[in-house]
Amino acid sequence: MNMNDVNEVIKLLDGHYAVKPLARSRMDPEPEPLPTEIHNVMRDHIYQDAGNKTIFQQALKILLSGNASEVYLAFAYFDECLLQEKYYSVSFQIDKEAFVPLLQEAIRKHALELEGTIIFWNGVMSKGCLDRIRSASGLYLKRYGFSLLPQSPDEYLKFTDDDISDRVRFIIKDGELRQSPNTELLRHLIVPEGVTKLGYGVFSGHRRLEKVTLPQSLREIGYGAFAGCVNLRDINILDGLTVIYEGAFRDCASLKTLMLPDSVQDMRRMIFTKCESLETVKLPNLVTSIGEYTFSGCHKLQTVLLPANLREIVHDAFLGCGALTEITIPEKTEKIWFEAFMNCTALRKLRIPVTLQSFGRDALKGCTALETIELYGTLPKDKAIPEWLANMAFDDRSNARDILTSEGRIDAVINNTYPEEMYLNSVFDSEIKIEDIKRKKKEIIHVLLSTANRQSLNSELTKVIPSEHIPYVIKKFKKFVGKLPANPEEENKRKK
């Protein structure tokens, strides 16, 4: 390579000549997509001789007269020069006064292309180039007193979808839309017919996007496909879609309403996390599980129509849905996980089928406005009460003022309808001789009332019942004695 030939130097700068890669650890951030390792180009070649300054700057000026990818590459080298001048010993310094006006003019000329996706000669694609120039300009202004952009760089970007339609590309392989250069410039995106899957993050971070028209052929929306599309308000999802993967609409802060077709069978976790404007959602009837954090942070969510075939609501599914006031759990639902509705501070009424098999601990934690839990369906009088129902009835775990059935308040219904054996069998996890406990009821209560602390309480109770039954007996009879005695060591620590 002849360092006295400007054309050879340009080839070095744009990656036609191989340079050794920069050593990085696993903790380092992903490098910016560029056609070559510009740090090592400067360290191993350009800065090797102070006499290279003139031809290097001549090469940069030629790049600045070229297309958008060449202009951005020239900016990247200018930025690298300033970085190395600050932190390393270099053989020369770039002429900032000469290059700032050249960069300003070239960036103004290619602002629209830099706002979209640029493609270098070797196929490397880079998005968000103008954002990086904005960020660098803010730093330059503080450090050196100049900026490469005007105070309102958006004046460069007055354009319509028609202005950039010829620059939009869709890269599709085996029906999967994998890349979409320059779609981030669109306000209305029309995905072409024939696409069956939207690939990983294919439209993520498209901040200008307001409306999306999807094709009839679409079957899958991939992981994070529309994540961070903060201005997306309108999207049509047609019948035929079957799967929506994790985080597909995460952080779509302007999306208000979404009606999903009944063809959808599989919805993964975090799909609508932090969709802060979402008010109404209808979930398809074939969906059987609402995954973790699906609606977490949807502060304006008021109406959710749950699917008839729902089997479970996973933990934190509705975490922090502060506008949700009422919800009905479908009859086929078997399990509600822990913290499923935590901090739904406006929730006043919850309808649950009595056939529910599991209701997780703290599922309603922080639901401070909860007034009524309505249990619909027929209570199972031929078998033990489900443990979650017994706990909800007597332990006040739900925070609700009233837990109602078609026959009245749940605690009264249980006390009046069910033999004590059924209730005890529901609450106690291990086999207990019910008759023994009933026979020793007065003795147990006497121990609970008379024991000074928990250490002696346990030892006294073991004289009456097996030790493995103590936690459950205390749980059963604590309503007779109020607050149980504290551990003396803990009490002394608290007083100190």
VOMI-369877 format. One record per atom (N, C-alpha, C): residue in three letters; z, y, x. Coordinates in steps of 0.1 Angstrom, whole numbers, plus 5000, padded with zeros to 4 digits. Each point is the difference from the previous one (the first is absolute). Layout:
N
AlaZYX/...
# end
This chain:
496
Met500049885008/Met500050124992/Met500050125009/Asn499150104997/Asn499950125008/Asn500750114993/Met501150045006/Met500950114994/Met499350145001/Asn498950015007/Asn499350125001/Asn498950024989/Asp499849894992/Asp499050004990/Asp500750024986/Val499750114993/Val500750034988/Val499849894989/Asn498849955000/Asn499749894990/Asn500949885003/Glu500249975013/Glu500949885003/Glu501450034996/Val500450125002/Val501450044996/Val500249994985/Ile499050044993/Ile500149994985/Ile500149864996/Lys499249915006/Lys500149864997/Lys501449945003/Leu500650055011/Leu501449965003/Leu501050054989/Leu499850134996/Leu500950054990/Leu499949934987/Asp498849964996/Asp499949944986/Asp500049855000/Gly500449945011/Gly500349855000/Gly498849915004/His498950065006/His499049915004/His500349925013/Tyr501050055007/Tyr500549935012/Tyr501449954997/Ala500349885004/Ala501349944997/Ala501150065009/Val501150024994/Val501250055008/Val501149914996/Lys501049985009/Lys501149914997/Lys500950064988/Pro500449914992/Pro500850044988/Pro501450065005/Leu500550094992/Leu501350055002/Leu501149904997/Ala501049985009/Ala501049904998/Ala501050064989/Arg500249914990/Arg500950044989/Arg500949894996/Ser501250044996/Ser501049914996/Ser499849974985/Arg500749904994/Arg499949974986/Arg500750114992/Met500850085006/Met500750114993/Met499250134998/Asp498950015008/Asp499150125000/Asp499250004987/Pro499750124995/Pro499250014988/Pro498649955003/Glu499349974989/Glu498649965002/Glu499250125005/Pro499149975010/Pro499250115006/Pro499050064990/Glu499750125001/Glu498950064992/Glu498749945002/Pro499249964990/Pro498749945002/Pro499050095006/Leu499749985013/Leu499050075008/Leu499249905007/Pro498850055005/Pro499049905006/Pro500549965014/Thr501050065006/Thr500449965013/Thr501550055002/Glu500649955011/Glu501450045003/Glu500050135008/Ile500150114993/Ile499750135006/Ile501150035010/His501249954999/His501150035009/His499649955014/Asn499549875000/Asn499749945013/Asn498650065006/Val499150044991/Val498850075005/Val500450125008/Met501050084995/Met500450125007/Met500849975012/Arg501049905000/Arg500849975011/Arg499249935011/Asp499249914997/Asp499349915010/Asp498750055005/His499450104992/His498750055004/His499950155001/Ile500250074990/Ile499850155000/Ile501050075009/Tyr501349974999/Tyr501050075008/Tyr500149945015/Gln499149915003/Gln500049955014/Gln499550105010/Asp499350104995/Asp499450105009/Asp500050144993/Ala500650105006/Ala500150134994/Ala498650064998/Gly499049955008/Gly498750044999/Gly499349954987/Asn500649914993/Asn499449954987/Asn500250104989/Lys500750105002/Lys500350094988/Lys498850064994/Thr499050055009/Thr498950074995/Thr499149914991/Ile499749885006/Ile499149914992/Ile500749944988/Phe501349985001/Phe500849954988/Phe499950104989/Gln500250135003/Gln499950104990/Gln498650024994/Gln499049985009/Gln498650014996/Gln499749894990/Ala500649885002/Ala499849884991/Ala500650034987/Leu501250065000/Leu500750034987/Leu499250104992/Lys499450105006/Lys499250104993/Lys498849934993/Ile499449915007/Ile498949924994/Ile500549924988/Leu501149945001/Leu500549924989/Leu500350094988/Leu500550125003/Leu500350104989/Leu498850054993/Ser498849985006/Ser498850044993/Ser499449894992/Gly500649885000/Gly499549884994/Gly500549984986/Asn500049874995/Asn500449974987/Asn501650004998/Ala500449964988/Ala501550014997/Ala500849915009/Ser499549885003/Ser500749905008/Ser500150065015/Glu499050065005/Glu500050065013/Glu500950125001/Val500050084989/Val501050115000/Val501449965000/Tyr500349894992/Tyr501449955000/Tyr500449945013/Leu499049935007/Leu500349955013/Leu500350115010/Ala499350114999/Ala500250115009/Ala501450064997/Phe500450014987/Phe501450054997/Phe501049905006/Ala499849874999/Ala500949905005/Ala500250025015/Tyr499050035007/Tyr500150025015/Tyr500750135003/Phe499750104992/Phe500750135002/Phe501549984997/Asp500449934990/Asp501449984997/Asp500649915011/Glu499349905005/Glu500549925011/Glu500350085013/Cys499150105002/Cys500150085012/Cys501350084999/Leu500350064988/Leu501250084998/Leu501249915002/Leu500049884995/Leu501149915001/Leu500349965014/Gln498949975008/Gln500249965013/Gln500550115009/Glu499550124997/Glu500450125008/Glu501550034998/Lys500549964988/Lys501450034998/Lys500949895006/Tyr499649885000/Tyr500949895004/Tyr499749935013/Tyr498850035005/Tyr499649935013/Tyr499550105010/Ser499849955012/Ser499450085010/Ser498549985000/Val499250114998/Val498649994998/Val499350085011/Ser498749965003/Ser499350075011/Ser499450134995/Phe499950034987/Phe499550124995/Phe500450024986/Gln499950124995/Gln500350034986/Gln498850054993/Ile499949954987/Ile498850044992/Ile500050154997/Asp498950064998/Asp499950144997/Asp500150024985/Lys501350034996/Lys500350014986/Lys499350124993/Glu499950115007/Glu499450124994/Glu498649984997/Ala499349925008/Ala498649974998/Ala499749904989/Phe500949904999/Phe499849894991/Phe500550034986/Val501050084998/Val500650024986/Val498950054991/Pro499350115003/Pro498950054990/Pro498949894998/Leu499749935010/Leu499049894998/Leu500549894991/Leu501249965002/Leu500649904991/Leu500150064985/Gln500450124999/Gln500250064987/Gln498750004992/Glu498950045007/Glu498750004993/Glu499549864997/Ala500149915009/Ala499549864998/Ala500849934988/Ile501350035000/Ile500849944989/Ile499750064987/Arg499850134999/Arg499650064988/Arg498649954995/Lys499149975009/Lys498749954996/Lys500049864995/His500949925005/His500149864996/His501349964992/Ala500650104994/Ala501349984994/Ala499949904989/Leu498950004992/Leu499949904989/Leu499949865005/Glu499349985011/Glu499949865005/Glu501349965007/Leu500750095006/Leu501349975006/Leu501149984990/Glu499850054988/Glu500949974989/Glu499949864995/Gly498849955002/Gly499749864995/Gly500249905011/Thr499149905001/Thr500049905010/Thr498950025010/Ile500350005013/Ile499050015010/Ile499849875007/Ile498749975004/Ile499749875006/Ile499450035014/Phe500649955010/Phe499550025014/Phe498849915002/Trp499450025011/Trp498749935004/Trp500249855000/Asn501349955004/Asn500249865001/Asn500649944988/Gly500050074989/Gly500549954987/Gly501550024997/Val500750065010/Val501450034997/Val500150114990/Met500949984990/Met500150104989/Met501450075001/Ser500050134997/Ser501250075000/Ser500150094987/Lys501249984993/Lys500250084988/Lys501150115003/Gly500050114992/Gly501050105001/Gly499950085013/Cys498850025005/Cys499850085013/Cys500450144998/Leu499750064988/Leu500350144998/Leu501550024999/Asp500749904994/Asp501550004999/Asp500650015014/Arg499449925010/Arg500650005013/Arg499750135007/Ile498850064997/Ile499750135006/Ile501050114994/Arg500349994987/Arg501050094994/Arg501349985007/Ser500549885002/Ser501349985006/Ser500050055014/Ala499049975008/Ala499950055014/Ala500050165000/Ser499350064991/Ser499850145000/Ser501450074997/Gly500849944992/Gly501450054998/Gly500850005013/Leu499849895007/Leu500750005013/Leu499550105010/Tyr498650015001/Tyr499450105009/Tyr500550144997/Leu500150034987/Leu500450134996/Leu501450045005/Lys500949904999/Lys501450025005/Lys500050015016/Arg499349915006/Arg500149985014/Arg499150105008/Tyr498850034995/Tyr499050085008/Tyr499550124993/Gly500350014987/Gly499750134993/Gly498649994994/Phe499349894999/Phe498749994994/Phe499949884990/Ser499150014991/Ser499849884991/Ser498549984999/Leu499649874997/Leu498649964999/Leu499550024986/Leu500950034990/Leu499650014986/Leu500550144995/Pro499450054990/Pro500550124993/Pro501349974993/Gln500650114995/Gln501349974992/Gln499849924988/Ser498850014994/Ser499649924988/Ser498849925003/Pro500249895007/Pro498849915004/Pro499349954988/Asp500650004988/Asp499349944988/Asp498850084996/Glu499950135006/Glu498850074997/Glu498849945006/Tyr500249915010/Tyr498849925005/Tyr499649894991/Leu500849974990/Leu499949874993/Leu499750024985/Lys499250114996/Lys499650024987/Lys498749924997/Phe500249884994/Phe498949914997/Phe500349924988/Thr498949944994/Thr500149924989/Thr499749855004/Asp500249914990/Asp499749865003/Asp498549985003/Asp499250084993/Asp498549995003/Asp499650055014/Asp500850095005/Asp499750055014/Asp500249895010/Ile500849904998/Ile500349905010/Ile499649864996/Ser499349994989/Ser499749874994/Ser499249925010/Asp499150065008/Asp499249935010/Asp500749955012/Arg501350055001/Arg500849955012/Arg500949894996/Val500249974988/Val500949904995/Val499449865003/Arg500849915006/Arg499549865003/Arg501049904995/Phe499549894995/Phe500949894996/Phe499649885009/Ile501049945007/Ile499749895009/Ile500649884993/Ile499249914995/Ile500349884992/Ile499749885007/Lys500949905000/Lys499749875005/Lys500649894991/Asp499149914996/Asp500449894990/Asp500750064988/Gly499550114995/Gly500550064988/Gly501350095002/Glu500550005012/Glu501250085003/Glu499650135006/Leu500550114994/Leu499850135005/Leu501050035011/Arg499650005012/Arg500950015011/Arg500250135006/Gln498950085001/Gln500150145005/Gln499150094991/Ser500450135000/Ser499350094991/Ser500050145007/Pro499250025010/Pro499950125007/Pro499750124991/Asn500750115001/Asn499850124993/Asn500450004985/Thr500549894995/Thr500450004986/Thr501350094999/Glu500750035011/Glu501150094999/Glu499750144997/Leu498750035000/Leu499550144996/Leu499850014985/Leu499949894993/Leu499650004986/Leu501250034991/Arg499750074989/Arg500950014989/Arg499949904989/His498749954998/His499749894991/His499449895008/Leu500649895001/Leu499549885007/Leu499449904990/Ile498849965003/Ile499449894992/Ile499749885009/Val500849894998/Val499949885008/Val498749934995/Pro499149965009/Pro498849934995/Pro500249874994/Glu499149974990/Glu500049874994/Glu499749895010/Gly500749884998/Gly499849895010/Gly501249985009/Val500850115001/Val501349995008/Val501049914992/Thr500549905006/Thr501049914993/Thr501450035005/Lys500250065012/Lys501350035005/Lys500150135008/Leu501050084997/Leu500350125008/Leu500949955012/Gly499550025012/Gly500749955012/Gly501350085003/Tyr500749965010/Tyr501250055005/Tyr499950155002/Gly500850084992/Gly500050155002/Gly498750075000/Val499049954993/Val498750055002/Val499850154995/Phe500850044990/Phe500050144996/Phe501450075002/Ser500849945008/Ser501450065002/Ser499950145006/Gly500950084996/Gly500150145005/Gly498850094997/His499249974989/His499050084996/His500650114991/Arg500450115006/Arg500750104993/Arg499250094991/Arg498750015002/Arg499250074990/Arg499749924988/Leu500149875000/Leu499549924989/Leu500850024987/Glu499250034989/Glu500650024987/Glu499749904990/Lys498849945001/Lys499549904990/Lys499349895007/Val500249884995/Val499349885006/Val499449924988/Thr498749965003/Thr499349914990/Thr499849875008/Leu500649904994/Leu499949865006/Leu498949924994/Pro499449905007/Pro498949924994/Pro500549894991/Gln499149954992/Gln500449884991/Gln500249885009/Ser499450005012/Ser500049885008/Ser501449985007/Leu500850105000/Leu501350005008/Leu501049904995/Arg500549925010/Arg501049894996/Arg501350035007/Glu500150065012/Glu501250025007/Glu500150145005/Ile501250064999/Ile500350135007/Ile501049975011/Gly499550035012/Gly500749955012/Gly501350085004/Tyr500749965010/Tyr501250065005/Tyr499850155003/Gly500850084993/Gly499950155003/Gly498750064998/Ala499249954991/Ala498650054999/Ala499950144996/Phe501050054992/Phe500050144996/Phe501350075004/Ala500749945009/Ala501350065004/Ala499950145005/Gly500850094996/Gly500050145005/Gly498950084995/Cys499349964989/Cys499050084993/Cys500750104991/Val500650105006/Val501050084993/Val499450084988/Asn498750024999/Asn499450084989/Asn499349914990/Leu500049875002/Leu499449914991/Leu500650004986/Arg499250044990/Arg500550014986/Arg499349904990/Asp498849965004/Asp499249934990/Asp499449885007/Ile500249884995/Ile499449885006/Ile499849904989/Asn498849954999/Asn499749894989/Asn500049875007/Ile500849914994/Ile500149865005/Ile499549914989/Leu498949945002/Leu499349924990/Leu500549864999/Asp499749944989/Asp500349864998/Asp499249915010/Gly500749915005/Gly499449915011/Gly500850015013/Leu500850115002/Leu500950005011/Leu501149904998/Thr500349935011/Thr501149894999/Thr501250035009/Val499850065012/Val501150025009/Val500150145005/Ile501350055000/Ile500350135006/Ile501049985011/Tyr499650035013/Tyr500949965011/Tyr501050115003/Glu500949975009/Glu501150095004/Glu499650155002/Gly500850084994/Gly499950155003/Gly498650064996/Ala499349944991/Ala498750044997/Ala499950154996/Phe501050054992/Phe500050144995/Phe501250075005/Arg500749955011/Arg501250075005/Arg499750145003/Asp501050094996/Asp499950145004/Asp498850074993/Cys499549954989/Cys499050084993/Cys500750094990/Ala500450115006/Ala501050094994/Ala499550074987/Ser498750004997/Ser499550074989/Ser499649914988/Leu500049875003/Leu499649904989/Leu501050004989/Lys499650034988/Lys500950014988/Lys500049874991/Thr498849954998/Thr499949884991/Thr499149905005/Leu500449874998/Leu499149895005/Leu500149894990/Met498949964995/Met499949884991/Met499249895007/Leu500749895003/Leu499449895008/Leu499449904990/Pro498849955003/Pro499449904991/Pro500849875000/Asp499849924989/Asp500749884999/Asp499549895009/Ser498950025007/Ser499549915009/Ser500849995013/Val500950105003/Val500850005012/Val501149894998/Gln500149915010/Gln500949895000/Gln501150025010/Asp499750075011/Asp500950005012/Asp500250155004/Met501350045000/Met500350145005/Met501149985010/Arg499750055012/Arg500949995011/Arg501050115000/Arg500850015011/Arg501150105000/Arg499650145004/Met500850104997/Met499850145004/Met498750064995/Ile499449954989/Ile498750054996/Ile500150144996/Phe501050054993/Phe500150134995/Phe501250085007/Thr500549965011/Thr501150065006/Thr499750155002/Lys500950094996/Lys499950145002/Lys498850064993/Cys499649954989/Cys499050074992/Cys500850094991/Glu500350125005/Glu501050084995/Glu499650074987/Ser498750004996/Ser499650064987/Ser499749894990/Leu500149875003/Leu499749894991/Leu500950014988/Glu499450004988/Glu500850014988/Glu499949874991/Thr498849945000/Thr499749894991/Thr499349895007/Val500449884999/Val499349885005/Val500049894990/Lys498949934999/Lys499949884992/Lys499649895010/Leu500949905000/Leu499849885009/Leu499349894993/Pro499149935007/Pro499249894993/Pro500949884996/Asn499649944989/Asn500849894995/Asn500149875009/Leu499049995009/Leu500049885009/Leu500950015012/Val500550125002/Val500950035012/Val501449934997/Thr500549935009/Thr501349934998/Thr501150055008/Ser499750095010/Ser501150055009/Ser499750155003/Ile501150084999/Ile499950145005/Ile500850005013/Gly499250025011/Gly500549995014/Gly500950115004/Glu500749995011/Glu500950095005/Glu499450145002/Tyr500750104996/Tyr499650145002/Tyr498750044993/Thr499649924990/Thr498850034993/Thr499950144995/Phe501150044993/Phe500150144994/Phe501050095007/Ser500549965011/Ser501050075007/Ser499650155003/Gly500850094996/Gly499750145002/Gly499150064991/Cys499749934989/Cys499150064989/Cys500950084991/His500350135004/His501150084994/His499650044986/Lys498750004996/Lys499650054987/Lys499749894990/Leu500149875005/Leu499649894992/Leu500849994987/Gln499450014988/Gln500650004987/Gln499849874992/Thr498749955002/Thr499749884992/Thr499349895008/Val500649884999/Val499449895007/Val499949894989/Leu498849954998/Leu499749894991/Leu500049875008/Leu501049925000/Leu500149885008/Leu499249894994/Pro499549915008/Pro499149894995/Pro500849894993/Ala499449944990/Ala500749904992/Ala500349885008/Asn499349975010/Asn500249885008/Asn500950025013/Leu500650125000/Leu500950035012/Leu501149905001/Arg500249955013/Arg501049905003/Arg501250065008/Glu499750105008/Glu501050065009/Glu499850155003/Ile501050075002/Ile500050145005/Ile500850005013/Val499350025011/Val500649985013/Val500850135004/His500849985010/His501050115004/His499350135003/Asp500650114996/Asp499650145002/Asp498650034994/Ala499649924990/Ala498750024994/Ala499950134993/Phe501150054994/Phe500050134993/Phe501050105006/Leu500349985013/Leu501050085007/Leu499750154998/Gly501050084995/Gly499850144999/Gly499050054990/Cys499749934990/Cys499150054989/Cys500950084991/Gly500250135004/Gly500950084993/Gly499750064987/Ala498749974995/Ala499650054987/Ala499949884990/Leu500249885004/Leu499949894991/Leu501249994991/Thr499850004987/Thr501150014991/Thr500349874992/Glu498949924998/Glu500249884993/Glu499049895005/Ile500449885000/Ile499149895005/Ile500349874993/Thr499049934996/Thr500249874994/Thr499549895009/Ile500949905004/Ile499649895008/Ile499449894991/Pro498849965003/Pro499349904992/Pro500849874998/Glu499749934990/Glu500849884996/Glu499949895010/Lys498849985007/Lys499949895010/Lys500650035013/Thr500550125002/Thr500650035013/Thr501249915003/Glu500049955013/Glu501149915003/Glu501050065010/Lys499650105008/Lys500850055011/Lys499850155002/Ile501150075001/Ile500150145004/Ile500850005013/Trp499450045011/Trp500650005013/Trp501050125002/Phe500849995010/Phe501050105003/Phe499350135002/Glu500750114996/Glu499650145002/Glu498650034994/Ala499549924990/Ala498750014995/Ala499850144993/Phe501050054993/Phe500050134993/Phe500950105006/Met500449995013/Met501050085006/Met499650155000/Asn500950094996/Asn499950145000/Asn498950054990/Cys499849924989/Cys499250054989/Cys501050094992/Thr500150125004/Thr501250084995/Thr499850054985/Ala498849994995/Ala499850044986/Ala499949884990/Leu500149885006/Leu499949884991/Leu501149994990/Arg499750004987/Arg501050004990/Arg500149864993/Lys498849944999/Lys500049874992/Lys499249905007/Leu500549885001/Leu499449895006/Leu500049884991/Arg498849944997/Arg499949884991/Arg499849885009/Ile500849904998/Ile499949885009/Ile500049874991/Pro499249915003/Pro500049874992/Pro501349925004/Val500649944990/Val501249925003/Val499649875008/Thr498749975000/Thr499649885007/Thr499850035015/Leu500350125005/Leu499950035014/Leu500949915008/Gln499649955011/Gln500849915008/Gln500850065011/Ser499650125005/Ser500750065011/Ser499950154999/Phe501150075002/Phe500050155000/Phe500850045012/Gly499250055010/Gly500650035014/Gly501150105000/Arg500849985010/Arg501150105003/Arg499550135003/Asp500650104994/Asp499650145002/Asp498650034995/Ala499549924991/Ala498750034994/Ala499950134993/Leu501250054995/Leu500050124993/Leu500950105007/Lys500249995013/Lys500950095007/Lys499450145000/Gly500950104997/Gly499550145000/Gly499350044987/Cys500049914990/Cys499450034987/Cys501050074992/Thr500350125003/Thr501250074995/Thr499950044985/Ala498850014995/Ala499850044986/Ala499949884991/Leu500149885005/Leu499849884992/Leu501149994989/Glu499549994987/Glu500949994989/Glu500049874993/Thr498849944999/Thr499849874993/Thr499249905007/Ile500549885000/Ile499249885004/Ile499949924988/Glu498749984995/Glu499849924988/Glu499549865004/Leu500749904996/Leu499649865003/Leu499349954988/Tyr498749975001/Tyr499349954988/Tyr499749855002/Gly499849944989/Gly499949854999/Gly501349944996/Thr500049874999/Thr501149924995/Thr500949955012/Leu501350034999/Leu500949955010/Leu500149855000/Pro500049935012/Pro500049865000/Pro501449944997/Lys500349964988/Lys501349964996/Lys500349855003/Asp499049935005/Asp500249865003/Asp500249975015/Lys500150105008/Lys500249995014/Lys500850115006/Ala500449995012/Ala500850115006/Ala499250135001/Ile500750114999/Ile499450135001/Ile499550025014/Pro498850065002/Pro499550025013/Pro501050095008/Glu500249975012/Glu501050085008/Glu499850155000/Trp498750045001/Trp499850145000/Trp500450074987/Leu499949934989/Leu500450054987/Leu501550014999/Ala500749905005/Ala501550015000/Ala500550115008/Asn499450015012/Asn500450115009/Asn499750144994/Met498950014994/Met499650134994/Met500950034988/Ala500449904993/Ala500950024988/Ala501450055004/Phe500649945010/Phe501450025003/Phe500350085013/Asp499050015009/Asp500350065013/Asp499550155001/Asp499350044989/Asp499550145000/Asp499150035012/Arg499349905005/Arg499150025011/Arg498950094997/Ser499650014987/Ser498850074996/Ser500250154999/Asn501250054999/Asn500350144997/Asn499750044986/Ala499449914992/Ala499650044986/Ala501250014991/Arg500050094990/Arg501150024991/Arg500049894990/Asp498849964995/Asp499949904990/Asp499049895004/Ile500449884999/Ile499149885003/Ile499949934986/Leu498850014994/Leu499949964986/Leu499149884998/Thr500349924991/Thr499149894995/Thr499850024985/Ser499249914995/Ser499850014985/Ser501249974992/Glu501049945007/Glu501349974994/Glu501150095003/Gly499850115007/Gly501050095003/Gly500250025015/Arg501150065005/Arg500350025014/Arg500149865007/Ile499549995012/Ile499949875007/Ile501449945003/Asp501050095004/Asp501349945003/Asp500649944988/Ala499950074988/Ala500649954988/Ala499349874995/Val498650005002/Val499349884996/Val500449885008/Ile500150025013/Ile500449895009/Ile501449954996/Asn501050104999/Asn501449964997/Asn500149934986/Asn499250044990/Asn500149944987/Asn499249874998/Thr498949985008/Thr499149904998/Thr500249885009/Tyr500250035013/Tyr500049895010/Tyr501449955003/Pro500149875001/Pro501349945005/Pro500350055014/Glu501350015004/Glu500350055013/Glu499449915011/Glu499949874997/Glu499449915010/Glu498650055004/Met499250044991/Met498650045003/Met500050135009/Tyr500950094996/Tyr500050125008/Tyr500549985014/Leu501149925001/Leu500549975014/Leu498949935008/Asn499449904994/Asn498949935007/Asn498950095005/Ser499850114992/Ser499050105004/Ser500450085012/Val501350045000/Val500450095011/Val500449935012/Phe500649884999/Phe500449925012/Phe498849935006/Asp499950015013/Asp498849945007/Asp500349855003/Ser501249965000/Ser500349865004/Ser500649934988/Glu500149875000/Glu500649934989/Glu501550024999/Ile500450044989/Ile501550034998/Ile500549924988/Lys501249955001/Lys500649944989/Lys500550114990/Ile499150024990/Ile500350114991/Ile501349994993/Glu500449884997/Glu501349984993/Glu501150035009/Asp499949985013/Asp501150035009/Asp500250155001/Ile498850075000/Ile500150155001/Ile500650064987/Lys499549944989/Lys500650054987/Lys501549974999/Arg500449895004/Arg501449965000/Arg500850095009/Lys499550045011/Lys500750075010/Lys499850164999/Lys499450034988/Lys499650154999/Lys501250095002/Lys501249974993/Lys501150095001/Lys500650005014/Glu500049895007/Glu500549995013/Glu499150085010/Ile498749994998/Ile499150085009/Ile500250154998/Ile500150044987/Ile500250144997/Ile501350055006/His501049925000/His501350035005/His499950035016/Val499349915006/Val499750025015/Val499350135003/Leu499050034992/Leu499250125002/Leu500850124998/Leu500950004990/Leu500950124997/Leu501150015010/Ser500549905006/Ser501250015007/Ser499850005016/Thr498849965004/Thr499849995015/Thr499850145006/Ala500750035011/Ala500050135006/Ala498750035007/Asn499349905006/Asn498850035008/Asn499149884999/Arg498850035005/Arg498949894999/Arg500349885008/Gln500650025012/Gln500349885008/Gln500949904993/Ser501150064994/Ser500949914993/Ser499549954987/Leu499150094994/Leu499349964987/Leu499249885002/Asn499249995011/Asn499249885002/Asn500949875002/Ser501050025008/Ser500949895002/Ser500749954988/Glu500450094991/Glu500749974988/Glu499049934990/Leu498850055000/Leu499049944990/Leu499649865004/Thr500049975013/Thr499649875005/Thr501049894995/Lys501250054996/Lys501049914995/Lys499749964985/Val499150084994/Val499749984986/Val498649944999/Ile499050055008/Ile498649954999/Ile499449985014/Pro499049925001/Pro499349995013/Pro499550135006/Ser500150015013/Ser499750135007/Ser498550054997/Glu499149904999/Glu498650044998/Glu499850064986/His501049994991/His499850064987/His500650144999/Ile500750045010/Ile500850134999/Ile499150124997/Pro498950025007/Pro499250124998/Pro499550004985/Tyr499749894994/Tyr499550004986/Tyr501150024990/Val501249945004/Val501150024991/Val500450154999/Ile500150065012/Ile500350145001/Ile499050084992/Lys498849975001/Lys498950074993/Lys500249984984/Lys500449884996/Lys500249974986/Lys501150084994/Phe501250005008/Phe501250054994/Phe500450145004/Lys499150075008/Lys500450135004/Lys500250104989/Lys499349984989/Lys500150094988/Lys501550004995/Phe500749895002/Phe501449994995/Phe501050085009/Val499650035012/Val501050055009/Val499650145006/Gly498850054997/Gly499550125005/Gly499749995015/Lys500350105008/Lys499750005014/Lys500949905008/Leu499349925007/Leu500749895008/Leu500750065012/Pro501049945005/Pro500750055012/Pro499150015012/Ala500250105009/Ala499150015011/Ala500649925012/Asn499249985010/Asn500449945012/Asn500950115007/Pro501349965004/Pro500950105006/Pro499550065012/Glu499249935009/Glu499550065012/Glu499050114997/Glu499149974990/Glu499050104996/Glu500650124994/Glu501149974992/Glu500750114993/Glu500750095011/Asn500649955010/Asn500650075011/Asn499050095007/Lys498849945003/Lys498950075007/Lys499650124992/Arg499949984986/Arg499550114992/Arg501050115000/Lys501349974999/Lys501150105000/Lys500050085013/Lys499749935011/Lys500050075013/Lys498850105001/
# end
